[in-house]
Amino acid sequence: MTTKKELVDNETCPAQGLLKLLSGKWKPEIFRLAVESPLRFSSLLRQIEGSNRQTLSVALRELEEVGLLEKNVVQQKPLHIEHSLTEKGKLLVPVFKQLESLG
């Protein structure tokens, strides 16, 4: 029988680790938007109501550090940066689709 303590232990509950990766005010919304298409920073600022440059930058950097997002320099005039899901990030999309179907 599983005890309550085991349900929230990172070693026995992979979901706990996933929730930790995506915890934060803007990360779930950034992830949701990145599923739809690559993201430019200015576009994110407009789309995520209440966000600001500093907190958005921190959230993007943290998602990059855990390997869910990657930063790509687009070689167009003018040069710009887009953020898109990595292969690891794309593996999570079906998980979120399943969660969405529960709601």
C-alpha positions as CSV (number, residue, x, y, z in Angstrom):
1,M,0.0,0.0,0.0
2,T,1.3,3.5,-0.9
3,T,1.5,5.9,2.0
4,K,0.7,9.6,1.7
5,K,4.3,10.5,2.1
6,E,5.4,8.4,-0.8
7,L,2.9,10.1,-3.1
8,V,4.8,13.4,-2.9
9,D,8.3,12.1,-2.7
10,N,10.4,13.1,-5.8
11,E,12.0,9.6,-5.9
12,T,8.7,7.7,-6.1
13,C,6.6,10.2,-8.0
14,P,7.8,11.4,-11.4
15,A,5.0,13.9,-11.6
16,Q,6.4,15.8,-8.7
17,G,9.6,16.4,-10.7
18,L,7.6,17.5,-13.7
19,L,5.6,19.9,-11.6
20,K,8.8,21.3,-10.2
21,L,10.2,21.9,-13.7
22,L,7.1,23.9,-14.7
23,S,6.4,25.6,-11.5
24,G,6.4,29.4,-11.6
25,K,4.1,32.1,-12.5
26,W,4.7,32.2,-16.3
27,K,6.2,28.8,-17.2
28,P,3.0,26.9,-17.8
29,E,1.7,29.7,-20.1
30,I,5.1,30.0,-21.9
31,F,5.0,26.2,-22.4
32,R,1.4,26.2,-23.7
33,L,2.2,29.0,-26.2
34,A,5.4,27.3,-27.4
35,V,3.4,24.2,-28.3
36,E,1.5,26.3,-30.8
37,S,4.6,27.9,-32.5
38,P,8.0,29.3,-31.9
39,L,7.9,32.4,-29.6
40,R,9.6,35.8,-29.9
41,F,10.1,37.7,-26.6
42,S,8.1,40.7,-27.6
43,S,5.2,38.5,-28.6
44,L,5.3,36.8,-25.3
45,L,5.2,40.1,-23.5
46,R,2.1,41.0,-25.4
47,Q,0.4,37.6,-25.0
48,I,1.0,37.0,-21.3
49,E,-1.0,39.6,-19.5
50,G,0.7,40.9,-16.4
51,S,4.2,39.7,-17.3
52,N,7.2,41.9,-17.4
53,R,10.6,41.7,-19.0
54,Q,12.5,40.6,-16.0
55,T,10.2,37.8,-14.8
56,L,9.7,36.6,-18.4
57,S,13.5,36.5,-19.0
58,V,14.0,34.4,-15.8
59,A,11.2,32.0,-16.7
60,L,12.6,31.5,-20.3
61,R,16.1,31.0,-19.0
62,E,14.9,28.4,-16.4
63,L,12.9,26.5,-19.1
64,E,16.1,26.5,-21.3
65,E,18.2,25.2,-18.4
66,V,16.0,22.2,-17.8
67,G,16.0,21.4,-21.5
68,L,12.3,22.2,-22.3
69,L,12.9,25.2,-24.5
70,E,15.7,26.2,-26.8
71,K,16.8,29.6,-28.1
72,N,17.3,30.0,-31.8
73,V,18.8,33.0,-33.6
74,V,16.8,33.5,-36.8
75,Q,19.1,34.8,-39.6
76,Q,16.7,37.3,-41.1
77,K,17.0,41.1,-41.3
78,P,16.6,42.2,-38.6
79,L,18.1,39.3,-36.6
80,H,15.8,38.0,-33.9
81,I,15.5,35.2,-31.4
82,E,12.8,32.6,-31.2
83,H,12.2,30.2,-28.3
84,S,10.8,26.8,-29.3
85,L,10.2,23.4,-27.6
86,T,13.1,21.0,-27.6
87,E,12.6,17.3,-28.3
88,K,12.3,16.8,-24.5
89,G,9.7,19.5,-24.3
90,K,7.7,17.9,-27.2
91,L,7.6,14.6,-25.2
92,L,5.5,16.4,-22.6
93,V,2.8,17.6,-25.0
94,P,0.8,14.4,-25.0
95,V,0.9,14.5,-21.2
96,F,-0.6,17.9,-21.1
97,K,-3.2,17.0,-23.7
98,Q,-4.3,14.2,-21.5
99,L,-4.5,16.5,-18.5
100,E,-6.5,19.0,-20.6
101,S,-9.0,16.3,-21.5
102,L,-9.7,15.7,-17.7
103,G,-10.9,19.3,-17.3
